[in-house]
Amino acid sequence: MDSQQWRATITAAQSGDRQALDELVAGWLPLVYNIVGRALNGHADVDDVVQETMLRAVDNLGSLRDPDSFRSWLVAIAMRQIRDRARRRTPDRLEEAAASDFAELTVLRLQLEGQRREVAEAARWLDDEDRQLLSLWWLEVAGELTRRELAAAVGITRQHAAVRVQRMKERLETSRGIVRALDGACPDLRELTGRWNGRPDSVWRKRLARHIRGCGYCGDTHETVVPAERLLVGIALVPLPVGFTLSLAFGGKTAVAAGSAGWSAKLLGALTKPAVVMTAGATIVAGGAYVATQPPDAPPPRAAVSPTAAATSEPPPSATPSPTPTPTPSPSATKKADLYGTVVDAVDRAPDPNARPAALPRRPESGITSTGGPKAVMQHRGDNVTLSGRGYVLVRWQISPHARPGPVVMPTWTGLKGKLFHVASGGSRRMDDPLPGAPNGYATGMGGPDIGYAVLPPGTQQMWQNEYFYVDGTVTLTQNERGCDYGLAVSPTGWEAVDKDVNEGPAQGAIRYGLVRDTGTDSAPVPQYVTRSTPADPATVPQRSRV
């Protein structure tokens, strides 16, 4: 949309045109998300700051006199919210972990390589003030902002902005050198970083920079270092994460805004009508919730390897975890009344390929709504989807050890309200089953001798290609990829589909029949990594199956 069209859209939104407001939010939310995400490096407060920025912009749009200044006005609001958030931080929150490292999101979602990846990862080493400026300068060189808008957002003159940007670029180049050195094999650097906790900060930036300046190994650059501004030209915005939700009509501010006269009252009145408007991969729904159903221009899902012929042999010892005895549930005398589910925190033995599954109990279904839409493909750490209602959900595993083998940081279920059961496993194979036609006859969905294996945390059950769960309430599933590369495809389903999947066995050319876990009662198993709390880092949820 060109500047003339945006001017017309902004003017219409100021007059209370709901469709124009929809276009305005959909069009400018990614810019705000990138500024805030990069300035805070994916901190847990990013969503709150983005929401507060958009809420203030929506509430004060009527006061904007010149539609041509909308972008600089919106960016200035975002920077004020970022600075306000910095002032509000309490000492006990200073070390709070990032919800999703924005540097890594940038690398993965924009598929950056080489020196472009180096620039993105160097942002971790900047101080807060430099990172805030980088969030604007990055967009300036990418063609999303002008220098005038950058200066206005920071609240300084263009001349002063030039000085500030130059100083920030110098520290960014120093940080790029650190990223490059840490990727190297300097033995002296390994010894120096033996005392480092792995968290970038200004003290270690200076310490590592001193080492690099005096080290012939680390200081010897084997390729021409391209200036950062040339690397960033034309790089797209990082897309919104799956399940990103922006509420424009909730909270105490809604009552104040809706109670005032003029444009805000008309707008918020329109937003609370029971209607749905689809736009640009996002939705404004009843109550004013803006939900990104999928990231724009998301890379295609990584393909999982599918079996092509029948196979009944068990995986070799090198690919199959050693079975352990099934644990005994805790004595009933110690069970609290509000607990349900059984303990499944142990490696389970693969059933015989020809063993027919037990009958699948039929639970009530009223339907599941998902913030990820009919099918959410979660490929990167921090991607999440919230499921609500009563019914069945399919979680399909896509492990890619050929891209990056190693330990698997399991997905987690958080913020559970109600009950959640692990009812069945299907997809015609366990992920450690040997793949027909694989080299040496024993490569599996978990990897092979030529590429390495995906390794589960100790005591974790082996997942199947398709895992089925029953939700009665609300819960959020988060992809926590850190080691081995994997993806999850999450979609609401029904009892018939689950029953059909687990009963399609070797006769249909699959490796094995499925497995029914549901007992039909509250004693059915629940997922291993589940909690009713909402931790800042979902990957820290302990493996505990009794909720």
N, C-alpha and C positions, 0 to 999 in steps of 0.2 A: 504494500500500500504506500503510495507516494505522499509527500507532505501535504498536498492539497486535499487528498482523500482523508488523511488523518485530521486535518483541520475541520473538515465537515463532520467527521465522526465525533470529535471532541465537542463541537458545538451542539450536535444532536444529543449527546449524553448529558450535557449541561441542562438541556431542556427537558430531561426526564425520559429520553428514548431508551428503553431497556435493551433493545438489540444493539444499539450503538455502545452502550455501557459494556455489554457482553464482549463486543469486538475490542473495546479498549482494554479490558482486563486481560483477555486472551492474548492480545498483541504485545502488551508491555510487561506482563508478569514474568516471562523468561528473562528479560533484561534486569529486572529487580532481583530475581532469584540469583542470577549470576553475580551481580554486584555484592549482595549480602553474603552469598555462599563463599565467594572468594575472600571477602574482607574478614569473615569469621572462620574461614577454612573449615566449613561444614560443621561448626559447633552445634550442639543441641538446640541453641537459641535461634538458629537460622530461620526455621519455620515461623517462630513467633515474630521475629523482626520483619520478615517478608509480609506477614499478615498485618502487622501494625502499620507498615508502610502503605499497603494497598488500602487499608481501611481509612487511613487519614487522607489519602488521595481521593478516594470515593466521597468521603464526607465533606471535603473542602473543594471539590471540583468546581462548584458554583462560584467560588471566589477567584478562579483563574481568569484574568482579563484577556490575556493574549494566548489563543490556542497554539500559536507557533512556539511558545516557550514551554509547552507541556513537558517535553522530555527533560529539559534541564530542571524544571520544577519538581518532577517526579524523582529524579536522581538526587536532588538536594534533600527531599524528604527522606529518602532511603539512607543517605549519609547521616542525617540528624538522628535517625533511629539507631543506626550502628553506634554512633558516639554516645547516645543516651544509654544504650545497653552496656557499653564499656564502663560508664560512670556508675551504673547500678550494680555491677558485679561485686559480690562479697568475697572476702578472702577465701572462704571455703569452696568457692566455685571457680577459682582461678585455674585449678589444675583439672577441672572437669574434662573428660575425654570428649573428642569430637564424635558427633552422631554418625557422620560419614565424611571422611577426609576428602575435602573438595579437590585437592590436588590429584588424588587418585581417581575421583569421579571424572575430572577433566581428561585425564590420560585415557581412561577406559572408554568413556562414552563418545569422545571425539576421536578415539583410536590414534592418539598421538604417538609418534615414534622418534627415536634419535634425539636431536637437540630440541625439538618441540616438547617432547616428554620431559627433558631436562629442565626447561624453563618452568613448566607446570609444577614439577616437584620442588624446584628451588623456592617457590613461594612459601613453603613450610618454614623456611629459615628466616623469614622477615619478621620484624617486630610488628605489633598491631597497627601502628600508624602507617608504616610502609605498606603493609598488606592492604590497608584501606585504599591508599593511593594507587597501588597496583591494580586493584579491582576496577578502578576507573581508567587508568592508563591502558590496561589490557584491552578494554573495549574501545578506547580511542584509536589504537593502532589497528584494531580489527575492523574499524569503520563504523562502529555503533555509536560513538560519541564524538563530539568536537572538543578541541582544547578549551574553547570558551565555556562549554558545558562542564568540563572537568573542573576548571577554576571556580565556576559558580557553585558547584556542588561542595567543594572544599571550603569555599568562603574566602578565597584569596584572589589577587590579581593574576593576570596571565603571565606577567613577568616572574612573579613569585612562584607560580605553578611550574614554570620552566626550570627554576632552580630546584624545587622540591622533587620534580620528576627525575632530574639528572642525578641527584643524590640517591634516590631510590634505585635507579638503574644500576648505579655502581655497586650498591649492596646486593642487588639481584645477580649481577655478574659474579660477585664473590660467592654467592650461594650456589650458582650454577657450577662453579669450580668444586665446591664441596660435594655436590651430588655426583659429579663426575669422578671425584677421587674415591668416594665411598663405593662406587661401582667397580673400582679397580682392585688391585691385589697388592698394594704396598704393605709390606710386613710391619714397618714402623707405624703406619696409620692403624693397623689392626691392634697393635700393642697400645697405642694412645686411646683408642675407642673402647678398650676393654673395661674402662671405668665409666663409660657413657651409658645412660639408661635408655638410649634410643629416641629420646624426645628432643626435637630441634629447639634450641633457644639461643639467645644472643651470646651467652657466655661461651657455649660450645662453637658457635659460629666464628667467634674471634679466635678461639683456640685452634680450631681446624684450619682456619685461614692462615694463621701463623705457620702451621706445619706445612701447608701447601706451598707457601712462598719460599720456604727453605728446603723443600724436598725436590730433588731432581726427578724422581719417579712421578710424583703426583703433579708436578708443575710442567711435565713434558706432555703437551697436548698433541695427539697424533693426527688431528684433523683441524681444519680451519674453523674457528669458533664464529658462528654467524650471529650478528647482533640480534638481541631479543625482538626488537621491533620488526625486523624482517621476517622472523619466524612466525610472528603472531598475525601478520596481515592476512585478512580473509578467513581466519578461523571462526567457525560458527559458535553460537552460544551453546553452553552445556544444557541439554534438554532437561525439563522438569522430571524428577523421579516418579516412578510408578506409585500411585496412591497419594501423591502430594495433594493436600486438602487446604483450601483457603476459604474461611468463613467470613463473609462480609455482613452478616446480620445476626451475630450472636454476641452475648456478653453485655456488660453494663452500658457500653458506649452505644449499643443499638437503641436502647430506650431513650437515651438523651438525644441521639440523632433523629430518631423517628418522632420524638415529641416536639422537635423544632419545626418551624415553618419553612416552606420553600422546597428547594430541589431535593435535599436529603430525605425529607419525609416522603416525597413522591417516589424516590428511588427505592428506599427500603420497603415501602409499601408494595412496590412491584416485585421486589425480590422475595417477599414472603408468600407470594401467591403459589399455589401448587402447580408448578409448570416445570418443564425441563427444556433447556436450550443447549443443543450440541454445537460446539465450535472448536476448531483447531485442536482436536484431541483432548478436549476438556468439557466439563459439564457444569452448568449452574443449576442446582436443583432446589426443591422446596426448602425454605429456610435460609437460602443464600449461601449454600456451601458450594465452593468451586473445587472440583475434583479432577485432577489430571488422570485420565484413564490409561494413557500410555505416553511415553516420551516421544515428542515429534522426531521424525527421522531416526528412530531407534535402529540400531544395527539388527539384522535378522537373527533369529534365535540360532544358537549353536545346535547343530544336528546331533541327536543321540544315535548311537549305533543300534540298528534294529536287527534282530535275528532273521536269517534268510532260510534256514532249514531246521528240521527237527534235530534235537540233541538231547540225550538223556544222561550223559556222563556227568559226574560231579566235578566241580573245579578242583584243580590240583592243590596240594597243601600250600604251595607258595602263594596262591591267590585267595585261599579261603581262610578266614579267621578260625582259630581253634575254638570249638564249641565249649561252652561252660554249662554247668548244671543250671537248670531253671531255678531262679531264686524262690524261696518260700515267702508268701505274703506275711506282713507283720501280724502278730496275734491280734485277734479282734478286740481284746481287752484294751489295747493301746490305740485303737482306731477312734478318731473323733467323729462325731455325728455329721460334721460338714465335709468330711473327706469322701472321695469316691475314686473308683478306678483301681487297677492293679499295677504292681511293679513290673516293668518290662525292661529295666536298665541292665540288660545283659545281652551278650552275643547269643543269637538263637541259631540252632542247627537248621540247615536247609532241609525242607521236606523232600521225600522221594518225588522225582518228577512225575510219576504216575499216580501219586496219592491224590484222590479227589478231595476237594475242600469240604469243610463242614457247611451246613446250611447257613446262609446269611440272614440273621434276624432283620425284620423290616421295622424301621423306626419311623415315627411321624415326620412328614415333610410339608412345610409351608413355603419353602423357597429360601434361597441364600442370595443376598446382595453382596457384591464385591466392589471395592473401590478400584479394582483393576479391570472391571468389565467382565465380559464373558470368558476371556482368557488373558491372564496377566503373565507375561514372561519376565522373570526377574533374573537378570544376568550379572548384576554387580552388587558388591557389598552395600548394604543400606537400603536396597530396594525392598519395598514391603507392600502388603495388601491387607486390608481389614475386611473381615468376613462377618456378616451379621444375618441372623435369622435362624431357621431350623431346617437342616437338610445336610446332604452329602457334598463333600469337596474332594476333588482329585488334585494331588500334588505329584507331578511327573518329573522325575529326575533326569538331568542331562549333564553327566560328568564328562569333563574333557581333559583327562590327564595328558593327552598329546599336546595340549597348550601349556599346561603347568601342572605337573604331578605334585604329590606331597600330602600333608595333613589336611583333612577336611574340617573346617569350622562349621558345625551343623547349623541349619536354620532353626529359629526359635519362635515359639508362640508366646506372645506377651499381652498384657492388659486383658486377660480372660475374664469375662463376665458371663456366668452361666456354666455350661459343661461342654467338654470337648473329648471325643473318643477316637481312638485309632481302631477302625473297624475292619480293614482288610488290606491285603497287599496283592498286586496283580501286575499286569503288563507283560505276562507270559514269562518273566524271568526275574531272578534276583540280579542286582548289579554286579555280583561277583561270579555269576554263571559264566562258563566259557562261551565265547562267541563262535558260532559255526563258521568255518572257513578262515578263522584267525590264524596268523603266523604261529607256527609251532604247536597249534592246537590248544593253547591255553591262555591266550589273551582274553581279557574279560571287560565288562563295562566299567571296571575299576582300574583298567590299565593293563599293562603287560611288560614283559622283560625288556622290550626294546624302548619303551617310552617311560617306564616307571609306573608306580601304582598310586591310586588315591588311598589314603590311610585314614581310617576312622578313629575318633578318640576312644581310649580304652573303655570297654563295657558297652559301647554303643551298638544297638541292633543294626544288622545289615539291612539297608533299605532295598526295596524292589524298584523296578522301573516305574510302576504306578503305586502310590500309597494313597489310601482312602481314609478320610476322617469324617466324623459326624459332628456338626456344630449345633449347639442349642444355646444361642446367646450371641456374644460378640468376642472376637479375638483377632489379633494382628500377627501375621506370619512375616518374618524378616529374613532375607537372604544375607548371610554373614560371611560370604566368601573372603578368605584371607590367604589361604594356602592353595590347595588344589583348586583348579578352575572348574566351576560348576554353575548350572543354571536350574531354575525351577519354573515349570509352567503350572499355574494354579487356576483352576476353573470349577465353578459349581457344577454338580452333576446330580444324578438320581439313583435310587436303589436299583432300578433295572439295569442301568449301565454298569454299576459295580458288580452285580450278580453275574452278568454276562461275561465281564472281563475275567473274574476269578475262575470261571468254569470253562474258559477256553484253554484247553491243554494241548498235549502233544498231538492229538488227532488233528488239530487245526494247524500243525506245523510250528507250534511254539516250543519253548524249551521245557516248561513245566506248567502245571496248574497253579492257580493262585492260592492264597492263604486267607482264611477267615479268622479274624481275631475277636470279633464282637461276640459277647455272651448274651446280648440282648438286655442286659441289666446294667445297673450302675457299677458293677464289678468289671465291666469291660476295660481293657487297657486304655491309657491316655498317652499322648506323645511324651517322649522322654524330656524334651527341652521346652517346658511350659511353665508359665508363672502368671499369677494374677496382677503382679506389679508391672510397671512400665519403666524399666531401667534405661539410663542414658545410653548405654551400649548394650543392645540386645544380645550380642555375642557372649556376654558374661553370665547368661542364665545357666544355672547349674543343671546337671543331668539328674532330674528327680521327677518321678512319674506319679507321685501322689499329690493331688491338689485338693 
